[in-house]
Amino acid sequence: MPSLHVFICLLGLVVLCHSDCFFEKLELKDPNNPPKGCVDKDGKQHGFGSEWDRDCMACSCMKDGLSCCSKIPDANAVDIPEECELVVNKEACSAKVVKKSDKTQECNPL
């Protein structure tokens, strides 16, 4: 059972390394009125140093801009055994590798 826990931790690292990310540089439009934070796609302002999750994206606001990364891995970027598949739950912003023949069973590491 300990090897399963190691596999799940390693899968989590793979997810973080293979997530889609973007960065929006903060623009200084008026030097006399510098921005107080970042504005997300919904128009909500977030202060510098803040972090939040929205639509399965983990975002953070720093003085140089807005950075967001998907919390769901790209299926093509994860090394999955042939008898297994990646199942994504967008409502829970999670993913797991399960057997194709029985989706209730998670796959063991190679």
Backbone as XML, in Angstrom:
<?xml version="1.0"?>
<chain id="A" units="angstrom">
  <residue number="1" name="MET">
    <atom name="N" x="0.811" y="-1.209" z="0.000"/>
    <atom name="CA" x="0.000" y="0.000" z="0.000"/>
    <atom name="C" x="0.851" y="1.269" z="0.000"/>
  </residue>
  <residue number="2" name="PRO">
    <atom name="N" x="2.039" y="1.298" z="0.650"/>
    <atom name="CA" x="2.848" y="2.514" z="0.615"/>
    <atom name="C" x="3.229" y="2.924" z="-0.816"/>
  </residue>
  <residue number="3" name="SER">
    <atom name="N" x="3.443" y="1.940" z="-1.700"/>
    <atom name="CA" x="3.818" y="2.293" z="-3.075"/>
    <atom name="C" x="2.680" y="3.008" z="-3.785"/>
  </residue>
  <residue number="4" name="LEU">
    <atom name="N" x="1.438" y="2.718" z="-3.431"/>
    <atom name="CA" x="0.301" y="3.413" z="-4.016"/>
    <atom name="C" x="0.307" y="4.878" z="-3.594"/>
  </residue>
  <residue number="5" name="HIS">
    <atom name="N" x="0.632" y="5.135" z="-2.341"/>
    <atom name="CA" x="0.698" y="6.517" z="-1.863"/>
    <atom name="C" x="1.812" y="7.278" z="-2.572"/>
  </residue>
  <residue number="6" name="VAL">
    <atom name="N" x="2.943" y="6.635" z="-2.783"/>
    <atom name="CA" x="4.049" y="7.258" z="-3.514"/>
    <atom name="C" x="3.614" y="7.558" z="-4.943"/>
  </residue>
  <residue number="7" name="PHE">
    <atom name="N" x="2.917" y="6.616" z="-5.567"/>
    <atom name="CA" x="2.442" y="6.815" z="-6.940"/>
    <atom name="C" x="1.492" y="8.006" z="-7.019"/>
  </residue>
  <residue number="8" name="ILE">
    <atom name="N" x="0.583" y="8.107" z="-6.068"/>
    <atom name="CA" x="-0.378" y="9.216" z="-6.074"/>
    <atom name="C" x="0.354" y="10.544" z="-5.900"/>
  </residue>
  <residue number="9" name="CYS">
    <atom name="N" x="1.356" y="10.584" z="-5.030"/>
    <atom name="CA" x="2.141" y="11.813" z="-4.858"/>
    <atom name="C" x="2.896" y="12.160" z="-6.135"/>
  </residue>
  <residue number="10" name="LEU">
    <atom name="N" x="3.496" y="11.150" z="-6.766"/>
    <atom name="CA" x="4.213" y="11.395" z="-8.015"/>
    <atom name="C" x="3.261" y="11.854" z="-9.114"/>
  </residue>
  <residue number="11" name="LEU">
    <atom name="N" x="2.066" y="11.272" z="-9.160"/>
    <atom name="CA" x="1.075" y="11.699" z="-10.149"/>
    <atom name="C" x="0.721" y="13.166" z="-9.915"/>
  </residue>
  <residue number="12" name="GLY">
    <atom name="N" x="0.622" y="13.557" z="-8.653"/>
    <atom name="CA" x="0.346" y="14.959" z="-8.344"/>
    <atom name="C" x="1.434" y="15.876" z="-8.859"/>
  </residue>
  <residue number="13" name="LEU">
    <atom name="N" x="2.692" y="15.457" z="-8.738"/>
    <atom name="CA" x="3.793" y="16.259" z="-9.276"/>
    <atom name="C" x="3.732" y="16.328" z="-10.789"/>
  </residue>
  <residue number="14" name="VAL">
    <atom name="N" x="3.390" y="15.215" z="-11.432"/>
    <atom name="CA" x="3.255" y="15.206" z="-12.887"/>
    <atom name="C" x="2.150" y="16.155" z="-13.308"/>
  </residue>
  <residue number="15" name="VAL">
    <atom name="N" x="1.061" y="16.151" z="-12.568"/>
    <atom name="CA" x="-0.055" y="17.040" z="-12.877"/>
    <atom name="C" x="0.414" y="18.488" z="-12.811"/>
  </residue>
  <residue number="16" name="LEU">
    <atom name="N" x="1.148" y="18.830" z="-11.762"/>
    <atom name="CA" x="1.618" y="20.204" z="-11.635"/>
    <atom name="C" x="2.600" y="20.570" z="-12.737"/>
  </residue>
  <residue number="17" name="CYS">
    <atom name="N" x="3.428" y="19.623" z="-13.147"/>
    <atom name="CA" x="4.433" y="19.903" z="-14.168"/>
    <atom name="C" x="3.833" y="19.959" z="-15.559"/>
  </residue>
  <residue number="18" name="HIS">
    <atom name="N" x="2.702" y="19.343" z="-15.775"/>
    <atom name="CA" x="2.119" y="19.274" z="-17.110"/>
    <atom name="C" x="0.774" y="19.989" z="-17.197"/>
  </residue>
  <residue number="19" name="SER">
    <atom name="N" x="0.597" y="20.997" z="-16.383"/>
    <atom name="CA" x="-0.641" y="21.758" z="-16.434"/>
    <atom name="C" x="-0.481" y="22.912" z="-17.412"/>
  </residue>
  <residue number="20" name="ASP">
    <atom name="N" x="-1.580" y="23.305" z="-18.017"/>
    <atom name="CA" x="-1.580" y="24.466" z="-18.886"/>
    <atom name="C" x="-1.554" y="25.709" z="-18.020"/>
  </residue>
  <residue number="21" name="CYS">
    <atom name="N" x="-0.633" y="26.622" z="-18.336"/>
    <atom name="CA" x="-0.482" y="27.843" z="-17.568"/>
    <atom name="C" x="-0.470" y="29.050" z="-18.498"/>
  </residue>
  <residue number="22" name="PHE">
    <atom name="N" x="-0.784" y="30.195" z="-17.917"/>
    <atom name="CA" x="-0.617" y="31.441" z="-18.657"/>
    <atom name="C" x="-0.194" y="32.532" z="-17.695"/>
  </residue>
  <residue number="23" name="PHE">
    <atom name="N" x="0.410" y="33.573" z="-18.253"/>
    <atom name="CA" x="0.866" y="34.716" z="-17.474"/>
    <atom name="C" x="0.449" y="35.982" z="-18.198"/>
  </residue>
  <residue number="24" name="GLU">
    <atom name="N" x="-0.166" y="36.890" z="-17.478"/>
    <atom name="CA" x="-0.532" y="38.191" z="-18.032"/>
    <atom name="C" x="0.265" y="39.258" z="-17.294"/>
  </residue>
  <residue number="25" name="LYS">
    <atom name="N" x="1.153" y="39.906" z="-18.030"/>
    <atom name="CA" x="1.992" y="40.943" z="-17.446"/>
    <atom name="C" x="1.129" y="42.133" z="-17.037"/>
  </residue>
  <residue number="26" name="LEU">
    <atom name="N" x="1.440" y="42.683" z="-15.876"/>
    <atom name="CA" x="0.717" y="43.836" z="-15.364"/>
    <atom name="C" x="1.184" y="45.085" z="-16.112"/>
  </residue>
  <residue number="27" name="GLU">
    <atom name="N" x="0.239" y="45.827" z="-16.652"/>
    <atom name="CA" x="0.569" y="47.023" z="-17.408"/>
    <atom name="C" x="0.423" y="48.259" z="-16.526"/>
  </residue>
  <residue number="28" name="LEU">
    <atom name="N" x="1.447" y="49.108" z="-16.584"/>
    <atom name="CA" x="1.416" y="50.363" z="-15.844"/>
    <atom name="C" x="0.936" y="51.449" z="-16.800"/>
  </residue>
  <residue number="29" name="LYS">
    <atom name="N" x="-0.346" y="51.801" z="-16.688"/>
    <atom name="CA" x="-0.944" y="52.784" z="-17.605"/>
    <atom name="C" x="-0.732" y="54.208" z="-17.113"/>
  </residue>
  <residue number="30" name="ASP">
    <atom name="N" x="-0.791" y="54.413" z="-15.805"/>
    <atom name="CA" x="-0.636" y="55.745" z="-15.234"/>
    <atom name="C" x="0.359" y="55.666" z="-14.083"/>
  </residue>
  <residue number="31" name="PRO">
    <atom name="N" x="1.582" y="56.212" z="-14.267"/>
    <atom name="CA" x="2.596" y="56.135" z="-13.200"/>
    <atom name="C" x="2.160" y="56.817" z="-11.901"/>
  </residue>
  <residue number="32" name="ASN">
    <atom name="N" x="1.241" y="57.772" z="-11.991"/>
    <atom name="CA" x="0.755" y="58.464" z="-10.796"/>
    <atom name="C" x="-0.321" y="57.663" z="-10.063"/>
  </residue>
  <residue number="33" name="ASN">
    <atom name="N" x="-0.862" y="56.644" z="-10.724"/>
    <atom name="CA" x="-1.914" y="55.816" z="-10.128"/>
    <atom name="C" x="-1.613" y="54.341" z="-10.425"/>
  </residue>
  <residue number="34" name="PRO">
    <atom name="N" x="-0.581" y="53.772" z="-9.760"/>
    <atom name="CA" x="-0.205" y="52.385" z="-10.049"/>
    <atom name="C" x="-1.303" y="51.407" z="-9.657"/>
  </residue>
  <residue number="35" name="PRO">
    <atom name="N" x="-1.361" y="50.249" z="-10.316"/>
    <atom name="CA" x="-2.381" y="49.249" z="-9.973"/>
    <atom name="C" x="-2.193" y="48.737" z="-8.544"/>
  </residue>
  <residue number="36" name="LYS">
    <atom name="N" x="-3.300" y="48.357" z="-7.933"/>
    <atom name="CA" x="-3.273" y="47.840" z="-6.562"/>
    <atom name="C" x="-3.347" y="46.317" z="-6.539"/>
  </residue>
  <residue number="37" name="GLY">
    <atom name="N" x="-3.420" y="45.722" z="-7.734"/>
    <atom name="CA" x="-3.509" y="44.275" z="-7.836"/>
    <atom name="C" x="-3.773" y="43.857" z="-9.262"/>
  </residue>
  <residue number="38" name="CYS">
    <atom name="N" x="-4.280" y="42.642" z="-9.412"/>
    <atom name="CA" x="-4.565" y="42.071" z="-10.731"/>
    <atom name="C" x="-6.083" y="41.966" z="-10.912"/>
  </residue>
  <residue number="39" name="VAL">
    <atom name="N" x="-6.506" y="42.082" z="-12.140"/>
    <atom name="CA" x="-7.919" y="41.944" z="-12.459"/>
    <atom name="C" x="-8.100" y="40.630" z="-13.223"/>
  </residue>
  <residue number="40" name="ASP">
    <atom name="N" x="-8.998" y="39.758" z="-12.719"/>
    <atom name="CA" x="-9.218" y="38.469" z="-13.379"/>
    <atom name="C" x="-10.167" y="38.628" z="-14.566"/>
  </residue>
  <residue number="41" name="LYS">
    <atom name="N" x="-10.457" y="37.528" z="-15.242"/>
    <atom name="CA" x="-11.276" y="37.575" z="-16.458"/>
    <atom name="C" x="-12.712" y="38.017" z="-16.192"/>
  </residue>
  <residue number="42" name="ASP">
    <atom name="N" x="-13.133" y="37.952" z="-14.916"/>
    <atom name="CA" x="-14.481" y="38.386" z="-14.552"/>
    <atom name="C" x="-14.514" y="39.850" z="-14.110"/>
  </residue>
  <residue number="43" name="GLY">
    <atom name="N" x="-13.353" y="40.504" z="-14.144"/>
    <atom name="CA" x="-13.280" y="41.904" z="-13.751"/>
    <atom name="C" x="-13.070" y="42.121" z="-12.264"/>
  </residue>
  <residue number="44" name="LYS">
    <atom name="N" x="-12.883" y="41.044" z="-11.499"/>
    <atom name="CA" x="-12.673" y="41.160" z="-10.055"/>
    <atom name="C" x="-11.200" y="41.455" z="-9.778"/>
  </residue>
  <residue number="45" name="GLN">
    <atom name="N" x="-10.956" y="42.428" z="-8.885"/>
    <atom name="CA" x="-9.581" y="42.769" z="-8.531"/>
    <atom name="C" x="-9.096" y="41.915" z="-7.376"/>
  </residue>
  <residue number="46" name="HIS">
    <atom name="N" x="-7.833" y="41.466" z="-7.483"/>
    <atom name="CA" x="-7.177" y="40.666" z="-6.443"/>
    <atom name="C" x="-5.895" y="41.386" z="-6.059"/>
  </residue>
  <residue number="47" name="GLY">
    <atom name="N" x="-5.672" y="41.534" z="-4.764"/>
    <atom name="CA" x="-4.488" y="42.234" z="-4.277"/>
    <atom name="C" x="-3.201" y="41.471" z="-4.542"/>
  </residue>
  <residue number="48" name="PHE">
    <atom name="N" x="-2.090" y="42.197" z="-4.567"/>
    <atom name="CA" x="-0.778" y="41.576" z="-4.759"/>
    <atom name="C" x="-0.524" y="40.546" z="-3.659"/>
  </residue>
  <residue number="49" name="GLY">
    <atom name="N" x="0.002" y="39.399" z="-4.042"/>
    <atom name="CA" x="0.291" y="38.319" z="-3.106"/>
    <atom name="C" x="-0.887" y="37.394" z="-2.854"/>
  </residue>
  <residue number="50" name="SER">
    <atom name="N" x="-2.032" y="37.698" z="-3.455"/>
    <atom name="CA" x="-3.208" y="36.846" z="-3.220"/>
    <atom name="C" x="-3.222" y="35.648" z="-4.167"/>
  </residue>
  <residue number="51" name="GLU">
    <atom name="N" x="-3.891" y="34.595" z="-3.733"/>
    <atom name="CA" x="-4.045" y="33.368" z="-4.520"/>
    <atom name="C" x="-5.510" y="32.960" z="-4.465"/>
  </residue>
  <residue number="52" name="TRP">
    <atom name="N" x="-6.015" y="32.397" z="-5.565"/>
    <atom name="CA" x="-7.402" y="31.957" z="-5.618"/>
    <atom name="C" x="-7.564" y="30.885" z="-6.679"/>
  </residue>
  <residue number="53" name="ASP">
    <atom name="N" x="-8.663" y="30.140" z="-6.586"/>
    <atom name="CA" x="-9.021" y="29.119" z="-7.569"/>
    <atom name="C" x="-10.305" y="29.544" z="-8.253"/>
  </residue>
  <residue number="54" name="ARG">
    <atom name="N" x="-10.362" y="29.344" z="-9.567"/>
    <atom name="CA" x="-11.572" y="29.655" z="-10.333"/>
    <atom name="C" x="-11.570" y="28.809" z="-11.594"/>
  </residue>
  <residue number="55" name="ASP">
    <atom name="N" x="-12.662" y="28.120" z="-11.855"/>
    <atom name="CA" x="-12.801" y="27.297" z="-13.069"/>
    <atom name="C" x="-11.640" y="26.328" z="-13.227"/>
  </residue>
  <residue number="56" name="CYS">
    <atom name="N" x="-11.283" y="25.642" z="-12.135"/>
    <atom name="CA" x="-10.202" y="24.649" z="-12.122"/>
    <atom name="C" x="-8.842" y="25.251" z="-12.478"/>
  </residue>
  <residue number="57" name="MET">
    <atom name="N" x="-8.670" y="26.525" z="-12.194"/>
    <atom name="CA" x="-7.394" y="27.194" z="-12.395"/>
    <atom name="C" x="-6.924" y="27.718" z="-11.041"/>
  </residue>
  <residue number="58" name="ALA">
    <atom name="N" x="-5.635" y="27.510" z="-10.749"/>
    <atom name="CA" x="-5.024" y="28.072" z="-9.548"/>
    <atom name="C" x="-4.308" y="29.338" z="-9.987"/>
  </residue>
  <residue number="59" name="CYS">
    <atom name="N" x="-4.721" y="30.472" z="-9.442"/>
    <atom name="CA" x="-4.184" y="31.766" z="-9.878"/>
    <atom name="C" x="-3.499" y="32.479" z="-8.723"/>
  </residue>
  <residue number="60" name="SER">
    <atom name="N" x="-2.569" y="33.364" z="-9.085"/>
    <atom name="CA" x="-1.910" y="34.210" z="-8.099"/>
    <atom name="C" x="-1.600" y="35.561" z="-8.733"/>
  </residue>
  <residue number="61" name="CYS">
    <atom name="N" x="-1.588" y="36.562" z="-7.895"/>
    <atom name="CA" x="-1.310" y="37.926" z="-8.341"/>
    <atom name="C" x="-0.016" y="38.392" z="-7.697"/>
  </residue>
  <residue number="62" name="MET">
    <atom name="N" x="0.939" y="38.751" z="-8.527"/>
    <atom name="CA" x="2.212" y="39.296" z="-8.057"/>
    <atom name="C" x="2.390" y="40.681" z="-8.666"/>
  </residue>
  <residue number="63" name="LYS">
    <atom name="N" x="3.361" y="41.415" z="-8.211"/>
    <atom name="CA" x="3.559" y="42.784" z="-8.697"/>
    <atom name="C" x="3.862" y="42.856" z="-10.183"/>
  </residue>
  <residue number="64" name="ASP">
    <atom name="N" x="4.354" y="41.755" z="-10.767"/>
    <atom name="CA" x="4.643" y="41.783" z="-12.207"/>
    <atom name="C" x="3.489" y="41.247" z="-13.060"/>
  </residue>
  <residue number="65" name="GLY">
    <atom name="N" x="2.472" y="40.627" z="-12.439"/>
    <atom name="CA" x="1.326" y="40.182" z="-13.224"/>
    <atom name="C" x="0.539" y="39.037" z="-12.621"/>
  </residue>
  <residue number="66" name="LEU">
    <atom name="N" x="-0.382" y="38.546" z="-13.427"/>
    <atom name="CA" x="-1.309" y="37.481" z="-13.051"/>
    <atom name="C" x="-0.836" y="36.162" z="-13.650"/>
  </residue>
  <residue number="67" name="SER">
    <atom name="N" x="-0.765" y="35.125" z="-12.821"/>
    <atom name="CA" x="-0.334" y="33.804" z="-13.262"/>
    <atom name="C" x="-1.407" y="32.784" z="-12.890"/>
  </residue>
  <residue number="68" name="CYS">
    <atom name="N" x="-1.807" y="31.947" z="-13.862"/>
    <atom name="CA" x="-2.796" y="30.904" z="-13.601"/>
    <atom name="C" x="-2.360" y="29.598" z="-14.247"/>
  </residue>
  <residue number="69" name="CYS">
    <atom name="N" x="-2.593" y="28.498" z="-13.551"/>
    <atom name="CA" x="-2.303" y="27.162" z="-14.075"/>
    <atom name="C" x="-3.511" y="26.259" z="-13.846"/>
  </residue>
  <residue number="70" name="SER">
    <atom name="N" x="-3.792" y="25.431" z="-14.838"/>
    <atom name="CA" x="-4.893" y="24.489" z="-14.731"/>
    <atom name="C" x="-4.593" y="23.460" z="-13.653"/>
  </residue>
  <residue number="71" name="LYS">
    <atom name="N" x="-5.600" y="23.110" z="-12.877"/>
    <atom name="CA" x="-5.454" y="22.082" z="-11.858"/>
    <atom name="C" x="-5.736" y="20.693" z="-12.430"/>
  </residue>
  <residue number="72" name="ILE">
    <atom name="N" x="-6.133" y="20.646" z="-13.694"/>
    <atom name="CA" x="-6.440" y="19.381" z="-14.355"/>
    <atom name="C" x="-5.353" y="19.111" z="-15.388"/>
  </residue>
  <residue number="73" name="PRO">
    <atom name="N" x="-4.736" y="17.931" z="-15.359"/>
    <atom name="CA" x="-3.652" y="17.646" z="-16.300"/>
    <atom name="C" x="-4.164" y="17.438" z="-17.723"/>
  </residue>
  <residue number="74" name="ASP">
    <atom name="N" x="-3.284" y="17.662" z="-18.662"/>
    <atom name="CA" x="-3.548" y="17.362" z="-20.062"/>
    <atom name="C" x="-3.299" y="15.864" z="-20.245"/>
  </residue>
  <residue number="75" name="ALA">
    <atom name="N" x="-4.292" y="15.136" z="-20.732"/>
    <atom name="CA" x="-4.186" y="13.679" z="-20.872"/>
    <atom name="C" x="-2.994" y="13.270" z="-21.731"/>
  </residue>
  <residue number="76" name="ASN">
    <atom name="N" x="-2.605" y="14.092" z="-22.702"/>
    <atom name="CA" x="-1.476" y="13.759" z="-23.575"/>
    <atom name="C" x="-0.132" y="13.954" z="-22.889"/>
  </residue>
  <residue number="77" name="ALA">
    <atom name="N" x="-0.112" y="14.681" z="-21.784"/>
    <atom name="CA" x="1.143" y="14.979" z="-21.107"/>
    <atom name="C" x="1.447" y="14.002" z="-19.969"/>
  </residue>
  <residue number="78" name="VAL">
    <atom name="N" x="0.492" y="13.149" z="-19.614"/>
    <atom name="CA" x="0.677" y="12.204" z="-18.515"/>
    <atom name="C" x="0.975" y="10.829" z="-19.089"/>
  </residue>
  <residue number="79" name="ASP">
    <atom name="N" x="2.017" y="10.172" z="-18.553"/>
    <atom name="CA" x="2.396" y="8.838" z="-19.007"/>
    <atom name="C" x="1.469" y="7.820" z="-18.337"/>
  </residue>
  <residue number="80" name="ILE">
    <atom name="N" x="0.542" y="7.279" z="-19.129"/>
    <atom name="CA" x="-0.479" y="6.372" z="-18.602"/>
    <atom name="C" x="-0.299" y="4.988" z="-19.232"/>
  </residue>
  <residue number="81" name="PRO">
    <atom name="N" x="-0.290" y="3.934" z="-18.416"/>
    <atom name="CA" x="-0.202" y="2.575" z="-18.981"/>
    <atom name="C" x="-1.360" y="2.318" z="-19.953"/>
  </residue>
  <residue number="82" name="GLU">
    <atom name="N" x="-1.129" y="1.460" z="-20.930"/>
    <atom name="CA" x="-2.102" y="1.211" z="-21.991"/>
    <atom name="C" x="-3.452" y="0.714" z="-21.476"/>
  </residue>
  <residue number="83" name="GLU">
    <atom name="N" x="-3.436" y="-0.060" z="-20.395"/>
    <atom name="CA" x="-4.689" y="-0.613" z="-19.866"/>
    <atom name="C" x="-5.437" y="0.374" z="-18.965"/>
  </residue>
  <residue number="84" name="CYS">
    <atom name="N" x="-4.909" y="1.590" z="-18.865"/>
    <atom name="CA" x="-5.496" y="2.597" z="-17.986"/>
    <atom name="C" x="-5.880" y="3.847" z="-18.771"/>
  </residue>
  <residue number="85" name="GLU">
    <atom name="N" x="-6.636" y="4.718" z="-18.106"/>
    <atom name="CA" x="-7.008" y="5.989" z="-18.718"/>
    <atom name="C" x="-7.146" y="7.057" z="-17.639"/>
  </residue>
  <residue number="86" name="LEU">
    <atom name="N" x="-7.032" y="8.296" z="-18.052"/>
    <atom name="CA" x="-7.179" y="9.427" z="-17.159"/>
    <atom name="C" x="-8.641" y="9.852" z="-17.146"/>
  </residue>
  <residue number="87" name="VAL">
    <atom name="N" x="-9.236" y="9.896" z="-15.953"/>
    <atom name="CA" x="-10.624" y="10.321" z="-15.812"/>
    <atom name="C" x="-10.615" y="11.673" z="-15.093"/>
  </residue>
  <residue number="88" name="VAL">
    <atom name="N" x="-11.240" y="12.662" z="-15.719"/>
    <atom name="CA" x="-11.248" y="14.023" z="-15.194"/>
    <atom name="C" x="-12.627" y="14.356" z="-14.644"/>
  </residue>
  <residue number="89" name="ASN">
    <atom name="N" x="-12.643" y="14.948" z="-13.457"/>
    <atom name="CA" x="-13.874" y="15.431" z="-12.848"/>
    <atom name="C" x="-13.757" y="16.957" z="-12.775"/>
  </residue>
  <residue number="90" name="LYS">
    <atom name="N" x="-14.356" y="17.651" z="-13.750"/>
    <atom name="CA" x="-14.227" y="19.110" z="-13.810"/>
    <atom name="C" x="-14.961" y="19.806" z="-12.673"/>
  </residue>
  <residue number="91" name="GLU">
    <atom name="N" x="-15.998" y="19.184" z="-12.134"/>
    <atom name="CA" x="-16.711" y="19.795" z="-11.010"/>
    <atom name="C" x="-15.841" y="19.814" z="-9.759"/>
  </residue>
  <residue number="92" name="ALA">
    <atom name="N" x="-15.058" y="18.753" z="-9.538"/>
    <atom name="CA" x="-14.182" y="18.674" z="-8.372"/>
    <atom name="C" x="-12.769" y="19.138" z="-8.693"/>
  </residue>
  <residue number="93" name="CYS">
    <atom name="N" x="-12.510" y="19.478" z="-9.966"/>
    <atom name="CA" x="-11.170" y="19.896" z="-10.416"/>
    <atom name="C" x="-10.129" y="18.841" z="-10.055"/>
  </residue>
  <residue number="94" name="SER">
    <atom name="N" x="-10.447" y="17.603" z="-10.367"/>
    <atom name="CA" x="-9.530" y="16.517" z="-10.041"/>
    <atom name="C" x="-9.430" y="15.534" z="-11.205"/>
  </residue>
  <residue number="95" name="ALA">
    <atom name="N" x="-8.412" y="14.702" z="-11.130"/>
    <atom name="CA" x="-8.217" y="13.666" z="-12.141"/>
    <atom name="C" x="-7.598" y="12.455" z="-11.466"/>
  </residue>
  <residue number="96" name="LYS">
    <atom name="N" x="-7.886" y="11.282" z="-12.014"/>
    <atom name="CA" x="-7.259" y="10.065" z="-11.512"/>
    <atom name="C" x="-7.074" y="9.094" z="-12.665"/>
  </residue>
  <residue number="97" name="VAL">
    <atom name="N" x="-6.114" y="8.205" z="-12.495"/>
    <atom name="CA" x="-5.822" y="7.183" z="-13.498"/>
    <atom name="C" x="-6.494" y="5.896" z="-13.042"/>
  </residue>
  <residue number="98" name="VAL">
    <atom name="N" x="-7.395" y="5.374" z="-13.891"/>
    <atom name="CA" x="-8.148" y="4.164" z="-13.555"/>
    <atom name="C" x="-8.001" y="3.135" z="-14.669"/>
  </residue>
  <residue number="99" name="LYS">
    <atom name="N" x="-8.357" y="1.904" z="-14.318"/>
    <atom name="CA" x="-8.333" y="0.831" z="-15.316"/>
    <atom name="C" x="-9.476" y="1.038" z="-16.299"/>
  </residue>
  <residue number="100" name="LYS">
    <atom name="N" x="-9.213" y="0.815" z="-17.581"/>
    <atom name="CA" x="-10.253" y="0.950" z="-18.605"/>
    <atom name="C" x="-11.356" y="-0.075" z="-18.397"/>
  </residue>
  <residue number="101" name="SER">
    <atom name="N" x="-10.974" y="-1.269" z="-17.954"/>
    <atom name="CA" x="-11.939" y="-2.352" z="-17.787"/>
    <atom name="C" x="-12.822" y="-2.187" z="-16.546"/>
  </residue>
  <residue number="102" name="ASP">
    <atom name="N" x="-12.333" y="-1.424" z="-15.553"/>
    <atom name="CA" x="-13.093" y="-1.221" z="-14.323"/>
    <atom name="C" x="-12.719" y="0.140" z="-13.752"/>
  </residue>
  <residue number="103" name="LYS">
    <atom name="N" x="-13.509" y="1.134" z="-14.053"/>
    <atom name="CA" x="-13.191" y="2.497" z="-13.681"/>
    <atom name="C" x="-13.236" y="2.755" z="-12.173"/>
  </residue>
  <residue number="104" name="THR">
    <atom name="N" x="-13.661" y="1.770" z="-11.395"/>
    <atom name="CA" x="-13.651" y="1.930" z="-9.941"/>
    <atom name="C" x="-12.281" y="1.586" z="-9.364"/>
  </residue>
  <residue number="105" name="GLN">
    <atom name="N" x="-11.394" y="0.960" z="-10.161"/>
    <atom name="CA" x="-10.074" y="0.578" z="-9.687"/>
    <atom name="C" x="-9.004" y="1.505" z="-10.253"/>
  </residue>
  <residue number="106" name="GLU">
    <atom name="N" x="-8.230" y="2.109" z="-9.347"/>
    <atom name="CA" x="-7.130" y="2.957" z="-9.790"/>
    <atom name="C" x="-5.985" y="2.078" z="-10.268"/>
  </residue>
  <residue number="107" name="CYS">
    <atom name="N" x="-5.228" y="2.582" z="-11.215"/>
    <atom name="CA" x="-4.104" y="1.822" z="-11.764"/>
    <atom name="C" x="-2.922" y="1.871" z="-10.809"/>
  </residue>
  <residue number="108" name="ASN">
    <atom name="N" x="-2.167" y="0.792" z="-10.785"/>
    <atom name="CA" x="-0.939" y="0.718" z="-10.002"/>
    <atom name="C" x="0.201" y="1.260" z="-10.838"/>
  </residue>
  <residue number="109" name="PRO">
    <atom name="N" x="1.239" y="1.760" z="-10.168"/>
    <atom name="CA" x="2.401" y="2.260" z="-10.925"/>
    <atom name="C" x="3.070" y="1.127" z="-11.699"/>
  </residue>
  <residue number="110" name="LEU">
    <atom name="N" x="3.753" y="1.541" z="-12.759"/>
    <atom name="CA" x="4.463" y="0.550" z="-13.585"/>
    <atom name="C" x="5.567" y="-0.104" z="-12.835"/>
  </residue>
</chain>
